[in-house]
């Protein structure tokens, strides 16, 4: 029964995010068409004044990615957002079904912090799977933390930036690093197997960290 409920939840979340993906692409194409029309109008206006010498200096076009590259990047980010949110939702659902009496959104302590690192690791794993760049990876992490951990955007960005900096400087606490790595492993298994082994689930990780419900 719980398996059917989980799969149903997955289908609902996927459908919602696919609609969001379609909406984003539709709006992006509408903006692109508007911009194209605007440039055509400017070009027509410019040509009408060339004989008078008012527009002698050509306007330099800013380099930009190809349309295909931009669409690919958009799909990569949307895929990552969709999968990361589904993964986080499933992990929190399993946590509520476990014997751990814990409200992560209203608990501000080391358990919440390491759970956030678990999700950051999971987001990084998912974003790497879909070839997201560093900026999109950061945005996906912020999205998951604000939607699932009760954080505002400023606190989420601060936590992510400080942890990444600590990792780069080799100053990361070993227990925190293990929580981050556990998220990477759990998300990797979920992408490959379409489920997360019990030993890698967030509820099991919290037990491993020493939390007693």
ChimeraX attribute file (.defattr): number of C-alpha atoms within 10 A of each C-alpha:
attribute: neighborCount
match mode: 1-to-1
recipient: residues
	/A:1	5
	/A:2	9
	/A:3	8
	/A:4	9
	/A:5	10
	/A:6	16
	/A:7	12
	/A:8	12
	/A:9	16
	/A:10	17
	/A:11	13
	/A:12	13
	/A:13	17
	/A:14	17
	/A:15	13
	/A:16	12
	/A:17	19
	/A:18	15
	/A:19	12
	/A:20	14
	/A:21	18
	/A:22	13
	/A:23	12
	/A:24	15
	/A:25	15
	/A:26	12
	/A:27	11
	/A:28	14
	/A:29	14
	/A:30	12
	/A:31	12
	/A:32	13
	/A:33	12
	/A:34	12
	/A:35	12
	/A:36	12
	/A:37	12
	/A:38	12
	/A:39	12
	/A:40	12
	/A:41	11
	/A:42	11
	/A:43	11
	/A:44	11
	/A:45	12
	/A:46	15
	/A:47	10
	/A:48	11
	/A:49	12
	/A:50	12
	/A:51	10
	/A:52	8
	/A:53	8
	/A:54	10
	/A:55	14
	/A:56	11
	/A:57	8
	/A:58	7
	/A:59	7
	/A:60	6
	/A:61	6
	/A:62	5
	/A:63	6
	/A:64	8
	/A:65	8
	/A:66	9
	/A:67	11
	/A:68	9
	/A:69	11
	/A:70	12
	/A:71	15
	/A:72	14
	/A:73	17
	/A:74	18
	/A:75	18
	/A:76	20
	/A:77	23
	/A:78	23
	/A:79	20
	/A:80	26
	/A:81	24
	/A:82	22
	/A:83	23
	/A:84	25
	/A:85	23
	/A:86	20
	/A:87	25
	/A:88	22
	/A:89	19
	/A:90	20
	/A:91	18
	/A:92	19
	/A:93	14
	/A:94	18
	/A:95	20
	/A:96	14
	/A:97	12
	/A:98	13
	/A:99	11
	/A:100	15
	/A:101	12
	/A:102	16
	/A:103	14
	/A:104	18
	/A:105	14
	/A:106	11
	/A:107	13
	/A:108	12
	/A:109	9
	/A:110	12
	/A:111	16
	/A:112	19
	/A:113	16
	/A:114	21
	/A:115	23
	/A:116	26
	/A:117	26
	/A:118	26
	/A:119	30
	/A:120	29
	/A:121	25
	/A:122	28
	/A:123	33
	/A:124	24
	/A:125	23
	/A:126	26
	/A:127	26
	/A:128	15
	/A:129	14
	/A:130	16
	/A:131	16
	/A:132	23
	/A:133	13
	/A:134	12
	/A:135	9
	/A:136	19
	/A:137	22
	/A:138	19
	/A:139	14
	/A:140	24
	/A:141	26
	/A:142	23
	/A:143	21
	/A:144	26
	/A:145	27
	/A:146	17
	/A:147	15
	/A:148	16
	/A:149	23
	/A:150	18
	/A:151	19
	/A:152	13
	/A:153	14
	/A:154	10
	/A:155	14
	/A:156	20
	/A:157	19
	/A:158	12
	/A:159	19
	/A:160	18
	/A:161	13
	/A:162	12
	/A:163	20
	/A:164	14
	/A:165	13
	/A:166	13
	/A:167	13
	/A:168	10
	/A:169	9
	/A:170	9
	/A:171	10
	/A:172	16
	/A:173	11
	/A:174	9
	/A:175	11
	/A:176	19
	/A:177	17
	/A:178	18
	/A:179	25
	/A:180	23
	/A:181	19
	/A:182	22
	/A:183	28
	/A:184	23
	/A:185	19
	/A:186	25
	/A:187	29
	/A:188	21
	/A:189	15
	/A:190	19
	/A:191	16
	/A:192	9
	/A:193	10
	/A:194	11
	/A:195	16
	/A:196	20
	/A:197	12
	/A:198	12
	/A:199	11
	/A:200	17
	/A:201	22
	/A:202	24
	/A:203	22
	/A:204	16
	/A:205	20
	/A:206	19
	/A:207	12
	/A:208	12
	/A:209	15
	/A:210	9
	/A:211	14
	/A:212	11
	/A:213	10
